[in-house]
Amino acid sequence: MSDPHADRDREIERFWSEARRRGKLESLLPGYFGAAPITVVVPPAWSFGADADQADRLLALVLEGTKTATASAFEDYTDDDPVPERGSLGILLDGAGHPRALIATTEVSVVPFDEVDEEHAYAEGEGDRTLRQWRVDHEEFFTAVDPLGRGFRRDMPVVLEHFTVLYRH
């Protein structure tokens, strides 16, 4: 019987190899420096949302080009899971844990929840794409998904991340 974690890791490594090649990531760096970290280190793999259905729904928005941004609670980040930076890569997983897209972070900012603007809400691509709906949905999400038990606050810091899809499978 195979180890499901090992199987998933191999699937992600195969995806990463294909994404590097098809996304021409290796050609972005001069070869005379030797193997660059971008060609060796597998980016973190994760999914949007709190459950498999939400992961699939949000991934579909990414794959169709509607979702180009996301938001997360700043306080949920740790030294082991730091706030993304411009240029960070990530492998998006579907609800079953299969790799489906390679994304690159293009912009990151941290603002209080109440200072998220219409432009960001629209870029998240969810619902009717209005700021009003974004606030309703994200207050509900940040209340329900609160691993550290800090609770939702209107002035809580939120990480706003914009990204581009480099490769989709």
C-alpha positions in Angstrom: 0.0 0.0 0.0 1.4 3.4 -0.9 1.8 6.3 1.4 -0.8 9.0 0.4 1.5 11.8 1.5 4.4 10.4 -0.5 2.1 10.0 -3.5 1.0 13.7 -3.2 4.6 14.9 -2.8 5.6 13.1 -6.0 2.6 14.5 -7.8 3.5 18.0 -6.7 7.2 17.5 -7.7 6.1 16.2 -11.2 3.8 19.3 -11.5 6.6 21.6 -10.5 9.0 20.1 -13.0 6.4 20.5 -15.8 5.4 24.0 -14.7 9.1 25.1 -14.6 9.6 23.8 -18.1 6.3 25.0 -19.7 6.4 28.3 -17.8 10.0 28.8 -19.0 11.1 29.7 -15.5 14.6 28.3 -15.9 15.3 30.5 -18.9 14.5 33.6 -16.8 17.8 33.2 -14.9 21.3 33.2 -16.4 22.8 29.7 -16.5 26.3 30.7 -15.5 25.2 31.0 -11.9 24.6 27.2 -11.7 21.4 25.8 -10.4 19.2 28.6 -9.2 16.9 28.0 -6.1 13.9 28.6 -8.4 14.8 25.4 -10.3 15.5 23.2 -7.2 13.1 24.3 -4.4 9.5 23.2 -4.8 7.2 26.2 -3.9 4.7 25.7 -1.2 1.5 24.0 -2.3 -1.8 25.1 -0.8 -5.5 25.7 -1.7 -7.8 28.6 -1.2 -10.6 28.4 1.3 -11.5 26.3 4.3 -12.8 23.2 2.6 -12.6 21.1 -0.6 -15.7 22.7 -2.2 -14.5 26.2 -1.5 -11.0 25.3 -2.8 -12.5 24.0 -6.1 -14.8 27.0 -6.5 -12.0 29.5 -5.9 -9.5 27.6 -8.1 -12.0 27.6 -11.0 -12.1 31.4 -10.7 -8.3 31.5 -10.8 -8.1 29.2 -13.8 -10.7 31.2 -15.8 -8.8 34.5 -15.0 -11.5 36.1 -12.8 -9.7 35.8 -9.5 -6.3 37.6 -9.5 -6.1 38.5 -5.8 -6.7 37.1 -2.4 -6.9 38.2 1.2 -5.8 36.6 4.5 -5.6 37.4 8.1 -2.1 38.8 8.9 -2.1 37.3 12.4 -2.4 33.8 10.9 1.1 34.0 9.5 4.1 32.6 11.4 7.8 32.3 11.0 7.3 28.9 9.4 4.6 30.3 7.1 5.6 33.9 6.4 3.6 36.6 4.6 4.1 36.3 0.9 6.4 38.7 -0.9 6.4 40.0 -4.4 7.9 37.3 -6.6 6.8 34.4 -4.3 5.7 31.3 -6.1 2.9 29.0 -5.0 1.3 25.8 -6.3 -2.5 25.9 -6.1 -4.2 22.7 -5.2 -7.8 21.6 -6.0 -10.1 20.4 -3.3 -8.7 16.8 -3.6 -5.1 18.0 -3.1 -4.0 17.8 -6.8 -1.8 20.6 -8.2 -3.5 22.7 -10.8 -1.7 26.0 -11.2 1.5 27.8 -10.5 1.1 31.4 -9.4 3.5 34.2 -8.8 2.7 37.0 -6.3 2.9 40.4 -8.0 1.9 42.7 -5.2 1.4 42.5 -1.4 0.1 45.0 1.1 -1.2 44.8 4.6 -4.1 47.1 5.5 -6.9 47.1 8.2 -10.0 45.2 7.1 -12.0 48.4 6.9 -9.4 49.9 4.4 -9.7 47.2 1.8 -10.9 49.0 -1.4 -13.3 48.3 -4.3 -10.4 47.5 -6.6 -9.1 44.7 -4.4 -12.6 43.3 -3.9 -13.2 43.2 -7.6 -9.8 41.5 -8.2 -10.8 38.7 -5.8 -13.4 37.8 -8.4 -16.0 36.3 -5.9 -19.7 36.8 -5.7 -20.9 40.1 -7.3 -17.3 41.5 -6.9 -18.4 44.5 -4.9 -16.7 45.8 -1.7 -19.9 45.4 0.3 -20.2 41.7 -0.6 -16.4 41.2 -0.1 -16.8 42.6 3.5 -19.8 40.4 4.3 -18.1 37.2 2.9 -14.7 37.9 4.5 -16.1 38.9 7.9 -17.9 35.5 7.9 -14.8 33.7 6.7 -12.4 35.4 9.2 -14.9 34.7 12.0 -15.3 31.0 11.1 -11.7 30.3 10.2 -9.7 31.6 13.2 -7.0 29.1 14.1 -5.6 31.3 16.8 -8.9 32.4 18.4 -8.2 36.1 18.1 -11.7 36.9 16.7 -12.8 39.1 13.9 -12.2 42.9 14.2 -12.9 45.6 11.7 -9.4 47.0 12.2 -7.7 43.6 12.0 -4.7 43.6 9.6 -5.4 41.8 6.3 -2.8 40.7 3.8 -3.8 41.6 0.3 -2.1 39.6 -2.4 -2.3 40.0 -6.1 -1.0 37.2 -8.3 -0.6 36.0 -11.9 -1.0 32.5 -13.2 2.3 31.2 -14.7 1.1 27.7 -15.6 -2.2 25.9 -15.4 -2.7 22.1 -15.6 
